[in-house]
Amino acid sequence: MASIVVNPGSMAFKVDTGEMAGDKVIYKTASLGSVRGDADPEALALIAEKAGNVLNGAVDQVTLRRPEILDY
């Protein structure tokens, strides 16, 4: 029987630096690896909130990548 296994992934934080280049906002990206594949959304939201307190700027967006492997 086949199953899907979720491997540890990563979170990428799009951070608003508070700086402007003309009329465009300047963003930077920070990443966190080895995020548990089975982490629930509330735990991930807490990480995103805490990251905003540590990174130099406000977190504007969080992208979650969790690789899935088909085990057959």
PDB file of N, CA, C, O and CB in Angstrom:
ATOM      1  N   MET A   1       0.838  -1.176   0.000  1.00  0.00           N
ATOM      2  CA  MET A   1       0.000   0.000   0.000  1.00  0.00           C
ATOM      3  C   MET A   1       0.888   1.246   0.000  1.00  0.00           C
ATOM      4  O   MET A   1       1.863   1.327   0.747  1.00  0.00           O
ATOM      5  CB  MET A   1      -0.956  -0.005   1.216  1.00  0.00           C
ATOM      6  N   ALA A   2       0.544   2.187  -0.827  1.00  0.00           N
ATOM      7  CA  ALA A   2       1.322   3.421  -0.933  1.00  0.00           C
ATOM      8  C   ALA A   2       0.870   4.434   0.110  1.00  0.00           C
ATOM      9  O   ALA A   2      -0.284   4.443   0.540  1.00  0.00           O
ATOM     10  CB  ALA A   2       1.195   4.020  -2.342  1.00  0.00           C
ATOM     11  N   SER A   3       1.807   5.282   0.504  1.00  0.00           N
ATOM     12  CA  SER A   3       1.483   6.360   1.425  1.00  0.00           C
ATOM     13  C   SER A   3       2.365   7.563   1.107  1.00  0.00           C
ATOM     14  O   SER A   3       3.383   7.446   0.424  1.00  0.00           O
ATOM     15  CB  SER A   3       1.666   5.908   2.901  1.00  0.00           C
ATOM     16  N   ILE A   4       1.954   8.710   1.614  1.00  0.00           N
ATOM     17  CA  ILE A   4       2.732   9.926   1.425  1.00  0.00           C
ATOM     18  C   ILE A   4       3.372  10.277   2.755  1.00  0.00           C
ATOM     19  O   ILE A   4       2.697  10.363   3.781  1.00  0.00           O
ATOM     20  CB  ILE A   4       1.847  11.100   0.892  1.00  0.00           C
ATOM     21  N   VAL A   5       4.678  10.477   2.726  1.00  0.00           N
ATOM     22  CA  VAL A   5       5.439  10.840   3.915  1.00  0.00           C
ATOM     23  C   VAL A   5       5.868  12.295   3.769  1.00  0.00           C
ATOM     24  O   VAL A   5       6.470  12.676   2.765  1.00  0.00           O
ATOM     25  CB  VAL A   5       6.679   9.897   4.116  1.00  0.00           C
ATOM     26  N   VAL A   6       5.554  13.106   4.780  1.00  0.00           N
ATOM     27  CA  VAL A   6       5.936  14.516   4.747  1.00  0.00           C
ATOM     28  C   VAL A   6       7.275  14.668   5.464  1.00  0.00           C
ATOM     29  O   VAL A   6       7.405  14.319   6.638  1.00  0.00           O
ATOM     30  CB  VAL A   6       4.838  15.421   5.408  1.00  0.00           C
ATOM     31  N   ASN A   7       8.247  15.181   4.760  1.00  0.00           N
ATOM     32  CA  ASN A   7       9.584  15.384   5.317  1.00  0.00           C
ATOM     33  C   ASN A   7       9.701  16.767   5.953  1.00  0.00           C
ATOM     34  O   ASN A   7       8.871  17.637   5.691  1.00  0.00           O
ATOM     35  CB  ASN A   7      10.653  15.208   4.226  1.00  0.00           C
ATOM     36  N   PRO A   8      10.718  16.981   6.782  1.00  0.00           N
ATOM     37  CA  PRO A   8      10.961  18.323   7.298  1.00  0.00           C
ATOM     38  C   PRO A   8      11.122  19.309   6.145  1.00  0.00           C
ATOM     39  O   PRO A   8      11.682  18.980   5.100  1.00  0.00           O
ATOM     40  CB  PRO A   8      12.209  18.341   8.200  1.00  0.00           C
ATOM     41  N   GLY A   9      10.627  20.506   6.354  1.00  0.00           N
ATOM     42  CA  GLY A   9      10.665  21.508   5.299  1.00  0.00           C
ATOM     43  C   GLY A   9      11.308  22.794   5.774  1.00  0.00           C
ATOM     44  O   GLY A   9      12.200  22.784   6.622  1.00  0.00           O
ATOM     45  N   SER A  10      10.843  23.902   5.216  1.00  0.00           N
ATOM     46  CA  SER A  10      11.402  25.198   5.580  1.00  0.00           C
ATOM     47  C   SER A  10      10.327  26.262   5.533  1.00  0.00           C
ATOM     48  O   SER A  10       9.283  26.100   4.900  1.00  0.00           O
ATOM     49  CB  SER A  10      12.564  25.571   4.653  1.00  0.00           C
ATOM     50  N   MET A  11      10.611  27.358   6.221  1.00  0.00           N
ATOM     51  CA  MET A  11       9.751  28.530   6.173  1.00  0.00           C
ATOM     52  C   MET A  11      10.597  29.679   5.646  1.00  0.00           C
ATOM     53  O   MET A  11      11.721  29.887   6.103  1.00  0.00           O
ATOM     54  CB  MET A  11       9.132  28.862   7.584  1.00  0.00           C
ATOM     55  N   ALA A  12      10.057  30.427   4.683  1.00  0.00           N
ATOM     56  CA  ALA A  12      10.729  31.612   4.168  1.00  0.00           C
ATOM     57  C   ALA A  12       9.909  32.828   4.577  1.00  0.00           C
ATOM     58  O   ALA A  12       8.700  32.873   4.349  1.00  0.00           O
ATOM     59  CB  ALA A  12      10.907  31.540   2.611  1.00  0.00           C
ATOM     60  N   PHE A  13      10.564  33.808   5.179  1.00  0.00           N
ATOM     61  CA  PHE A  13       9.901  35.004   5.670  1.00  0.00           C
ATOM     62  C   PHE A  13      10.219  36.173   4.744  1.00  0.00           C
ATOM     63  O   PHE A  13      11.386  36.502   4.532  1.00  0.00           O
ATOM     64  CB  PHE A  13      10.333  35.318   7.122  1.00  0.00           C
ATOM     65  N   LYS A  14       9.193  36.794   4.200  1.00  0.00           N
ATOM     66  CA  LYS A  14       9.367  38.012   3.401  1.00  0.00           C
ATOM     67  C   LYS A  14       9.250  39.180   4.372  1.00  0.00           C
ATOM     68  O   LYS A  14       8.188  39.414   4.949  1.00  0.00           O
ATOM     69  CB  LYS A  14       8.297  38.117   2.219  1.00  0.00           C
ATOM     70  N   VAL A  15      10.340  39.904   4.546  1.00  0.00           N
ATOM     71  CA  VAL A  15      10.422  40.928   5.580  1.00  0.00           C
ATOM     72  C   VAL A  15      10.433  42.327   4.954  1.00  0.00           C
ATOM     73  O   VAL A  15      11.250  42.630   4.085  1.00  0.00           O
ATOM     74  CB  VAL A  15      11.680  40.717   6.445  1.00  0.00           C
ATOM     75  N   ASP A  16       9.508  43.165   5.417  1.00  0.00           N
ATOM     76  CA  ASP A  16       9.446  44.561   4.992  1.00  0.00           C
ATOM     77  C   ASP A  16      10.504  45.329   5.780  1.00  0.00           C
ATOM     78  O   ASP A  16      10.415  45.434   7.004  1.00  0.00           O
ATOM     79  CB  ASP A  16       8.007  45.172   5.211  1.00  0.00           C
ATOM     80  N   THR A  17      11.496  45.863   5.085  1.00  0.00           N
ATOM     81  CA  THR A  17      12.611  46.541   5.763  1.00  0.00           C
ATOM     82  C   THR A  17      12.251  47.949   6.232  1.00  0.00           C
ATOM     83  O   THR A  17      12.992  48.557   7.004  1.00  0.00           O
ATOM     84  CB  THR A  17      13.810  46.611   4.836  1.00  0.00           C
ATOM     85  N   GLY A  18      11.116  48.465   5.766  1.00  0.00           N
ATOM     86  CA  GLY A  18      10.741  49.838   6.104  1.00  0.00           C
ATOM     87  C   GLY A  18      11.423  50.860   5.215  1.00  0.00           C
ATOM     88  O   GLY A  18      11.274  52.064   5.423  1.00  0.00           O
ATOM     89  N   GLU A  19      12.174  50.388   4.220  1.00  0.00           N
ATOM     90  CA  GLU A  19      12.872  51.277   3.298  1.00  0.00           C
ATOM     91  C   GLU A  19      12.152  51.300   1.960  1.00  0.00           C
ATOM     92  O   GLU A  19      11.425  50.369   1.613  1.00  0.00           O
ATOM     93  CB  GLU A  19      14.338  50.838   3.116  1.00  0.00           C
ATOM     94  N   MET A  20      12.364  52.368   1.221  1.00  0.00           N
ATOM     95  CA  MET A  20      11.746  52.517  -0.095  1.00  0.00           C
ATOM     96  C   MET A  20      12.839  52.733  -1.141  1.00  0.00           C
ATOM     97  O   MET A  20      13.874  53.338  -0.862  1.00  0.00           O
ATOM     98  CB  MET A  20      10.729  53.701  -0.104  1.00  0.00           C
ATOM     99  N   ALA A  21      12.593  52.236  -2.330  1.00  0.00           N
ATOM    100  CA  ALA A  21      13.436  52.517  -3.490  1.00  0.00           C
ATOM    101  C   ALA A  21      12.515  53.191  -4.502  1.00  0.00           C
ATOM    102  O   ALA A  21      11.862  52.523  -5.304  1.00  0.00           O
ATOM    103  CB  ALA A  21      14.123  51.192  -4.084  1.00  0.00           C
ATOM    104  N   GLY A  22      12.472  54.498  -4.454  1.00  0.00           N
ATOM    105  CA  GLY A  22      11.492  55.225  -5.263  1.00  0.00           C
ATOM    106  C   GLY A  22      10.116  55.004  -4.661  1.00  0.00           C
ATOM    107  O   GLY A  22       9.860  55.385  -3.519  1.00  0.00           O
ATOM    108  N   ASP A  23       9.229  54.386  -5.435  1.00  0.00           N
ATOM    109  CA  ASP A  23       7.887  54.105  -4.931  1.00  0.00           C
ATOM    110  C   ASP A  23       7.693  52.623  -4.590  1.00  0.00           C
ATOM    111  O   ASP A  23       6.561  52.176  -4.410  1.00  0.00           O
ATOM    112  CB  ASP A  23       6.851  54.536  -5.956  1.00  0.00           C
ATOM    113  N   LYS A  24       8.784  51.861  -4.500  1.00  0.00           N
ATOM    114  CA  LYS A  24       8.707  50.425  -4.206  1.00  0.00           C
ATOM    115  C   LYS A  24       9.267  50.126  -2.823  1.00  0.00           C
ATOM    116  O   LYS A  24      10.279  50.689  -2.407  1.00  0.00           O
ATOM    117  CB  LYS A  24       9.468  49.613  -5.268  1.00  0.00           C
ATOM    118  N   VAL A  25       8.585  49.229  -2.123  1.00  0.00           N
ATOM    119  CA  VAL A  25       9.043  48.790  -0.809  1.00  0.00           C
ATOM    120  C   VAL A  25      10.204  47.818  -0.984  1.00  0.00           C
ATOM    121  O   VAL A  25      10.179  46.980  -1.885  1.00  0.00           O
ATOM    122  CB  VAL A  25       7.887  48.131  -0.006  1.00  0.00           C
ATOM    123  N   ILE A  26      11.214  47.922  -0.134  1.00  0.00           N
ATOM    124  CA  ILE A  26      12.350  46.999  -0.171  1.00  0.00           C
ATOM    125  C   ILE A  26      12.083  45.865   0.815  1.00  0.00           C
ATOM    126  O   ILE A  26      11.826  46.100   1.995  1.00  0.00           O
ATOM    127  CB  ILE A  26      13.694  47.734   0.169  1.00  0.00           C
ATOM    128  N   TYR A  27      12.147  44.647   0.317  1.00  0.00           N
ATOM    129  CA  TYR A  27      11.954  43.457   1.129  1.00  0.00           C
ATOM    130  C   TYR A  27      13.265  42.686   1.217  1.00  0.00           C
ATOM    131  O   TYR A  27      14.121  42.795   0.338  1.00  0.00           O
ATOM    132  CB  TYR A  27      10.833  42.568   0.546  1.00  0.00           C
ATOM    133  N   LYS A  28      13.413  41.921   2.262  1.00  0.00           N
ATOM    134  CA  LYS A  28      14.499  40.953   2.355  1.00  0.00           C
ATOM    135  C   LYS A  28      13.867  39.612   2.724  1.00  0.00           C
ATOM    136  O   LYS A  28      12.713  39.559   3.147  1.00  0.00           O
ATOM    137  CB  LYS A  28      15.593  41.397   3.414  1.00  0.00           C
ATOM    138  N   THR A  29      14.616  38.550   2.564  1.00  0.00           N
ATOM    139  CA  THR A  29      14.105  37.215   2.861  1.00  0.00           C
ATOM    140  C   THR A  29      14.979  36.552   3.911  1.00  0.00           C
ATOM    141  O   THR A  29      16.206  36.644   3.866  1.00  0.00           O
ATOM    142  CB  THR A  29      14.045  36.352   1.583  1.00  0.00           C
ATOM    143  N   ALA A  30      14.338  35.890   4.850  1.00  0.00           N
ATOM    144  CA  ALA A  30      15.035  35.082   5.845  1.00  0.00           C
ATOM    145  C   ALA A  30      14.400  33.707   5.833  1.00  0.00           C
ATOM    146  O   ALA A  30      13.201  33.584   5.579  1.00  0.00           O
ATOM    147  CB  ALA A  30      14.970  35.731   7.275  1.00  0.00           C
ATOM    148  N   SER A  31      15.172  32.676   6.099  1.00  0.00           N
ATOM    149  CA  SER A  31      14.664  31.306   6.056  1.00  0.00           C
ATOM    150  C   SER A  31      14.947  30.565   7.346  1.00  0.00           C
ATOM    151  O   SER A  31      15.896  30.863   8.072  1.00  0.00           O
ATOM    152  CB  SER A  31      15.270  30.552   4.888  1.00  0.00           C
ATOM    153  N   LEU A  32      14.104  29.605   7.601  1.00  0.00           N
ATOM    154  CA  LEU A  32      14.267  28.704   8.736  1.00  0.00           C
ATOM    155  C   LEU A  32      14.101  27.291   8.201  1.00  0.00           C
ATOM    156  O   LEU A  32      13.068  26.970   7.615  1.00  0.00           O
ATOM    157  CB  LEU A  32      13.233  29.016   9.890  1.00  0.00           C
ATOM    158  N   GLY A  33      15.101  26.445   8.394  1.00  0.00           N
ATOM    159  CA  GLY A  33      15.045  25.086   7.883  1.00  0.00           C
ATOM    160  C   GLY A  33      14.701  24.072   8.959  1.00  0.00           C
ATOM    161  O   GLY A  33      14.560  24.416  10.133  1.00  0.00           O
ATOM    162  N   SER A  34      14.571  22.848   8.557  1.00  0.00           N
ATOM    163  CA  SER A  34      14.294  21.719   9.445  1.00  0.00           C
ATOM    164  C   SER A  34      12.980  21.876  10.205  1.00  0.00           C
ATOM    165  O   SER A  34      12.881  21.498  11.372  1.00  0.00           O
ATOM    166  CB  SER A  34      15.427  21.551  10.427  1.00  0.00           C
ATOM    167  N   VAL A  35      11.973  22.436   9.536  1.00  0.00           N
ATOM    168  CA  VAL A  35      10.647  22.588  10.137  1.00  0.00           C
ATOM    169  C   VAL A  35       9.928  21.247  10.035  1.00  0.00           C
ATOM    170  O   VAL A  35       9.850  20.653   8.960  1.00  0.00           O
ATOM    171  CB  VAL A  35       9.822  23.731   9.433  1.00  0.00           C
ATOM    172  N   ARG A  36       9.406  20.782  11.160  1.00  0.00           N
ATOM    173  CA  ARG A  36       8.729  19.482  11.191  1.00  0.00           C
ATOM    174  C   ARG A  36       7.629  19.405  10.137  1.00  0.00           C
ATOM    175  O   ARG A  36       6.840  20.336   9.980  1.00  0.00           O
ATOM    176  CB  ARG A  36       8.140  19.221  12.580  1.00  0.00           C
ATOM    177  N   GLY A  37       7.587  18.312   9.436  1.00  0.00           N
ATOM    178  CA  GLY A  37       6.583  18.125   8.404  1.00  0.00           C
ATOM    179  C   GLY A  37       5.178  18.021   8.945  1.00  0.00           C
ATOM    180  O   GLY A  37       4.217  18.329   8.240  1.00  0.00           O
ATOM    181  N   ASP A  38       5.042  17.590  10.195  1.00  0.00           N
ATOM    182  CA  ASP A  38       3.705  17.422  10.772  1.00  0.00           C
ATOM    183  C   ASP A  38       3.313  18.571  11.704  1.00  0.00           C
ATOM    184  O   ASP A  38       2.349  18.448  12.459  1.00  0.00           O
ATOM    185  CB  ASP A  38       3.634  16.111  11.531  1.00  0.00           C
ATOM    186  N   ALA A  39       4.046  19.685  11.660  1.00  0.00           N
ATOM    187  CA  ALA A  39       3.724  20.829  12.509  1.00  0.00           C
ATOM    188  C   ALA A  39       2.367  21.395  12.112  1.00  0.00           C
ATOM    189  O   ALA A  39       2.060  21.526  10.927  1.00  0.00           O
ATOM    190  CB  ALA A  39       4.819  21.918  12.409  1.00  0.00           C
ATOM    191  N   ASP A  40       1.555  21.731  13.120  1.00  0.00           N
ATOM    192  CA  ASP A  40       0.214  22.250  12.827  1.00  0.00           C
ATOM    193  C   ASP A  40       0.267  23.754  12.533  1.00  0.00           C
ATOM    194  O   ASP A  40       1.245  24.414  12.881  1.00  0.00           O
ATOM    195  CB  ASP A  40      -0.744  21.970  14.012  1.00  0.00           C
ATOM    196  N   PRO A  41      -0.769  24.296  11.899  1.00  0.00           N
ATOM    197  CA  PRO A  41      -0.774  25.710  11.504  1.00  0.00           C
ATOM    198  C   PRO A  41      -0.597  26.674  12.676  1.00  0.00           C
ATOM    199  O   PRO A  41       0.042  27.714  12.516  1.00  0.00           O
ATOM    200  CB  PRO A  41      -2.060  26.029  10.795  1.00  0.00           C
ATOM    201  N   GLU A  42      -1.146  26.355  13.846  1.00  0.00           N
ATOM    202  CA  GLU A  42      -1.012  27.247  14.991  1.00  0.00           C
ATOM    203  C   GLU A  42       0.448  27.361  15.430  1.00  0.00           C
ATOM    204  O   GLU A  42       0.919  28.453  15.747  1.00  0.00           O
ATOM    205  CB  GLU A  42      -1.878  26.750  16.155  1.00  0.00           C
ATOM    206  N   ALA A  43       1.157  26.246  15.448  1.00  0.00           N
ATOM    207  CA  ALA A  43       2.574  26.258  15.816  1.00  0.00           C
ATOM    208  C   ALA A  43       3.387  27.053  14.801  1.00  0.00           C
ATOM    209  O   ALA A  43       4.287  27.805  15.175  1.00  0.00           O
ATOM    210  CB  ALA A  43       3.117  24.821  15.923  1.00  0.00           C
ATOM    211  N   LEU A  44       3.074  26.891  13.522  1.00  0.00           N
ATOM    212  CA  LEU A  44       3.790  27.622  12.479  1.00  0.00           C
ATOM    213  C   LEU A  44       3.499  29.117  12.562  1.00  0.00           C
ATOM    214  O   LEU A  44       4.390  29.938  12.344  1.00  0.00           O
ATOM    215  CB  LEU A  44       3.409  27.086  11.093  1.00  0.00           C
ATOM    216  N   ALA A  45       2.250  29.475  12.878  1.00  0.00           N
ATOM    217  CA  ALA A  45       1.893  30.891  13.030  1.00  0.00           C
ATOM    218  C   ALA A  45       2.645  31.508  14.202  1.00  0.00           C
ATOM    219  O   ALA A  45       3.056  32.667  14.139  1.00  0.00           O
ATOM    220  CB  ALA A  45       0.370  31.051  13.231  1.00  0.00           C
ATOM    221  N   LEU A  46       2.825  30.744  15.264  1.00  0.00           N
ATOM    222  CA  LEU A  46       3.572  31.238  16.421  1.00  0.00           C
ATOM    223  C   LEU A  46       5.031  31.503  16.044  1.00  0.00           C
ATOM    224  O   LEU A  46       5.616  32.502  16.464  1.00  0.00           O
ATOM    225  CB  LEU A  46       3.495  30.228  17.586  1.00  0.00           C
ATOM    226  N   ILE A  47       5.609  30.605  15.253  1.00  0.00           N
ATOM    227  CA  ILE A  47       6.985  30.800  14.783  1.00  0.00           C
ATOM    228  C   ILE A  47       7.072  32.075  13.942  1.00  0.00           C
ATOM    229  O   ILE A  47       8.005  32.864  14.095  1.00  0.00           O
ATOM    230  CB  ILE A  47       7.467  29.573  13.958  1.00  0.00           C
ATOM    231  N   ALA A  48       6.094  32.270  13.055  1.00  0.00           N
ATOM    232  CA  ALA A  48       6.097  33.458  12.197  1.00  0.00           C
ATOM    233  C   ALA A  48       5.984  34.728  13.035  1.00  0.00           C
ATOM    234  O   ALA A  48       6.653  35.723  12.755  1.00  0.00           O
ATOM    235  CB  ALA A  48       4.944  33.391  11.176  1.00  0.00           C
ATOM    236  N   GLU A  49       5.142  34.692  14.057  1.00  0.00           N
ATOM    237  CA  GLU A  49       4.984  35.858  14.934  1.00  0.00           C
ATOM    238  C   GLU A  49       6.279  36.167  15.681  1.00  0.00           C
ATOM    239  O   GLU A  49       6.696  37.322  15.764  1.00  0.00           O
ATOM    240  CB  GLU A  49       3.842  35.623  15.936  1.00  0.00           C
ATOM    241  N   LYS A  50       6.906  35.137  16.219  1.00  0.00           N
ATOM    242  CA  LYS A  50       8.155  35.333  16.959  1.00  0.00           C
ATOM    243  C   LYS A  50       9.276  35.782  16.037  1.00  0.00           C
ATOM    244  O   LYS A  50      10.114  36.592  16.432  1.00  0.00           O
ATOM    245  CB  LYS A  50       8.558  34.047  17.679  1.00  0.00           C
ATOM    246  N   ALA A  51       9.302  35.269  14.816  1.00  0.00           N
ATOM    247  CA  ALA A  51      10.331  35.677  13.859  1.00  0.00           C
ATOM    248  C   ALA A  51      10.228  37.169  13.575  1.00  0.00           C
ATOM    249  O   ALA A  51      11.244  37.844  13.404  1.00  0.00           O
ATOM    250  CB  ALA A  51      10.208  34.875  12.551  1.00  0.00           C
ATOM    251  N   GLY A  52       8.997  37.686  13.523  1.00  0.00           N
ATOM    252  CA  GLY A  52       8.802  39.109  13.297  1.00  0.00           C
ATOM    253  C   GLY A  52       9.397  39.952  14.405  1.00  0.00           C
ATOM    254  O   GLY A  52       9.801  41.091  14.170  1.00  0.00           O
ATOM    255  N   ASN A  53       9.457  39.407  15.608  1.00  0.00           N
ATOM    256  CA  ASN A  53      10.051  40.128  16.730  1.00  0.00           C
ATOM    257  C   ASN A  53      11.578  40.116  16.677  1.00  0.00           C
ATOM    258  O   ASN A  53      12.226  40.984  17.262  1.00  0.00           O
ATOM    259  CB  ASN A  53       9.577  39.527  18.041  1.00  0.00           C
ATOM    260  N   VAL A  54      12.151  39.140  15.981  1.00  0.00           N
ATOM    261  CA  VAL A  54      13.600  38.963  15.951  1.00  0.00           C
ATOM    262  C   VAL A  54      14.225  39.574  14.691  1.00  0.00           C
ATOM    263  O   VAL A  54      15.322  40.131  14.744  1.00  0.00           O
ATOM    264  CB  VAL A  54      13.944  37.480  16.034  1.00  0.00           C
ATOM    265  N   LEU A  55      13.525  39.466  13.573  1.00  0.00           N
ATOM    266  CA  LEU A  55      14.065  39.982  12.311  1.00  0.00           C
ATOM    267  C   LEU A  55      13.974  41.501  12.293  1.00  0.00           C
ATOM    268  O   LEU A  55      13.131  42.096  12.964  1.00  0.00           O
ATOM    269  CB  LEU A  55      13.308  39.382  11.100  1.00  0.00           C
ATOM    270  N   ASN A  56      14.839  42.106  11.529  1.00  0.00           N
ATOM    271  CA  ASN A  56      14.875  43.568  11.455  1.00  0.00           C
ATOM    272  C   ASN A  56      13.844  44.046  10.435  1.00  0.00           C
ATOM    273  O   ASN A  56      14.193  44.359   9.297  1.00  0.00           O
ATOM    274  CB  ASN A  56      16.302  44.075  11.076  1.00  0.00           C
ATOM    275  N   GLY A  57      12.579  44.101  10.841  1.00  0.00           N
ATOM    276  CA  GLY A  57      11.483  44.517   9.968  1.00  0.00           C
ATOM    277  C   GLY A  57      10.267  43.659  10.214  1.00  0.00           C
ATOM    278  O   GLY A  57      10.345  42.637  10.896  1.00  0.00           O
ATOM    279  N   ALA A  58       9.144  44.071   9.661  1.00  0.00           N
ATOM    280  CA  ALA A  58       7.889  43.343   9.843  1.00  0.00           C
ATOM    281  C   ALA A  58       7.773  42.208   8.828  1.00  0.00           C
ATOM    282  O   ALA A  58       8.078  42.393   7.649  1.00  0.00           O
ATOM    283  CB  ALA A  58       6.687  44.298   9.715  1.00  0.00           C
ATOM    284  N   VAL A  59       7.333  41.033   9.285  1.00  0.00           N
ATOM    285  CA  VAL A  59       7.122  39.907   8.375  1.00  0.00           C
ATOM    286  C   VAL A  59       5.846  40.174   7.586  1.00  0.00           C
ATOM    287  O   VAL A  59       4.768  40.328   8.161  1.00  0.00           O
ATOM    288  CB  VAL A  59       7.032  38.542   9.154  1.00  0.00           C
ATOM    289  N   ASP A  60       5.980  40.227   6.269  1.00  0.00           N
ATOM    290  CA  ASP A  60       4.864  40.531   5.383  1.00  0.00           C
ATOM    291  C   ASP A  60       4.200  39.263   4.870  1.00  0.00           C
ATOM    292  O   ASP A  60       2.993  39.241   4.631  1.00  0.00           O
ATOM    293  CB  ASP A  60       5.335  41.379   4.214  1.00  0.00           C
ATOM    294  N   GLN A  61       4.990  38.204   4.702  1.00  0.00           N
ATOM    295  CA  GLN A  61       4.462  36.961   4.139  1.00  0.00           C
ATOM    296  C   GLN A  61       5.348  35.803   4.584  1.00  0.00           C
ATOM    297  O   GLN A  61       6.557  35.961   4.748  1.00  0.00           O
ATOM    298  CB  GLN A  61       4.386  37.035   2.582  1.00  0.00           C
ATOM    299  N   VAL A  62       4.735  34.641   4.777  1.00  0.00           N
ATOM    300  CA  VAL A  62       5.482  33.432   5.124  1.00  0.00           C
ATOM    301  C   VAL A  62       5.143  32.363   4.099  1.00  0.00           C
ATOM    302  O   VAL A  62       3.970  32.095   3.839  1.00  0.00           O
ATOM    303  CB  VAL A  62       5.151  32.946   6.579  1.00  0.00           C
ATOM    304  N   THR A  63       6.166  31.754   3.519  1.00  0.00           N
ATOM    305  CA  THR A  63       5.989  30.657   2.581  1.00  0.00           C
ATOM    306  C   THR A  63       6.474  29.388   3.254  1.00  0.00           C
ATOM    307  O   THR A  63       7.586  29.337   3.778  1.00  0.00           O
ATOM    308  CB  THR A  63       6.750  30.916   1.244  1.00  0.00           C
ATOM    309  N   LEU A  64       5.641  28.372   3.236  1.00  0.00           N
ATOM    310  CA  LEU A  64       5.968  27.087   3.850  1.00  0.00           C
ATOM    311  C   LEU A  64       6.228  26.071   2.754  1.00  0.00           C
ATOM    312  O   LEU A  64       5.435  25.924   1.823  1.00  0.00           O
ATOM    313  CB  LEU A  64       4.829  26.604   4.791  1.00  0.00           C
ATOM    314  N   ARG A  65       7.347  25.372   2.874  1.00  0.00           N
ATOM    315  CA  ARG A  65       7.672  24.298   1.917  1.00  0.00           C
ATOM    316  C   ARG A  65       7.849  23.010   2.698  1.00  0.00           C
ATOM    317  O   ARG A  65       8.739  22.899   3.541  1.00  0.00           O
ATOM    318  CB  ARG A  65       8.969  24.631   1.084  1.00  0.00           C
ATOM    319  N   ARG A  66       6.989  22.031   2.411  1.00  0.00           N
ATOM    320  CA  ARG A  66       7.090  20.724   3.061  1.00  0.00           C
ATOM    321  C   ARG A  66       7.135  19.661   1.965  1.00  0.00           C
ATOM    322  O   ARG A  66       6.108  19.347   1.363  1.00  0.00           O
ATOM    323  CB  ARG A  66       5.886  20.475   4.052  1.00  0.00           C
ATOM    324  N   PRO A  67       8.302  19.114   1.708  1.00  0.00           N
ATOM    325  CA  PRO A  67       8.403  18.091   0.673  1.00  0.00           C
ATOM    326  C   PRO A  67       7.642  16.834   1.064  1.00  0.00           C
ATOM    327  O   PRO A  67       7.718  16.371   2.202  1.00  0.00           O
ATOM    328  CB  PRO A  67       9.865  17.754   0.400  1.00  0.00           C
ATOM    329  N   GLU A  68       6.917  16.300   0.115  1.00  0.00           N
ATOM    330  CA  GLU A  68       6.192  15.050   0.319  1.00  0.00           C
ATOM    331  C   GLU A  68       6.820  13.977  -0.570  1.00  0.00           C
ATOM    332  O   GLU A  68       7.133  14.213  -1.737  1.00  0.00           O
ATOM    333  CB  GLU A  68       4.665  15.220   0.003  1.00  0.00           C
ATOM    334  N   ILE A  69       6.993  12.806   0.011  1.00  0.00           N
ATOM    335  CA  ILE A  69       7.562  11.682  -0.737  1.00  0.00           C
ATOM    336  C   ILE A  69       6.543  10.576  -0.805  1.00  0.00           C
ATOM    337  O   ILE A  69       5.940  10.216   0.206  1.00  0.00           O
ATOM    338  CB  ILE A  69       8.873  11.175  -0.090  1.00  0.00           C
ATOM    339  N   LEU A  70       6.344  10.035  -1.987  1.00  0.00           N
ATOM    340  CA  LEU A  70       5.456   8.900  -2.153  1.00  0.00           C
ATOM    341  C   LEU A  70       6.217   7.643  -1.801  1.00  0.00           C
ATOM    342  O   LEU A  70       7.199   7.296  -2.456  1.00  0.00           O
ATOM    343  CB  LEU A  70       4.894   8.825  -3.591  1.00  0.00           C
ATOM    344  N   ASP A  71       5.764   6.965  -0.767  1.00  0.00           N
ATOM    345  CA  ASP A  71       6.395   5.719  -0.310  1.00  0.00           C
ATOM    346  C   ASP A  71       5.550   4.559  -0.838  1.00  0.00           C
ATOM    347  O   ASP A  71       4.398   4.391  -0.438  1.00  0.00           O
ATOM    348  CB  ASP A  71       6.518   5.670   1.274  1.00  0.00           C
ATOM    349  N   TYR A  72       6.125   3.767  -1.729  1.00  0.00           N
ATOM    350  CA  TYR A  72       5.377   2.640  -2.294  1.00  0.00           C
ATOM    351  C   TYR A  72       6.207   1.387  -2.366  1.00  0.00           C
ATOM    352  O   TYR A  72       5.723   0.349  -2.818  1.00  0.00           O
ATOM    353  CB  TYR A  72       4.868   2.982  -3.669  1.00  0.00           C
TER     354      TYR A  72
END
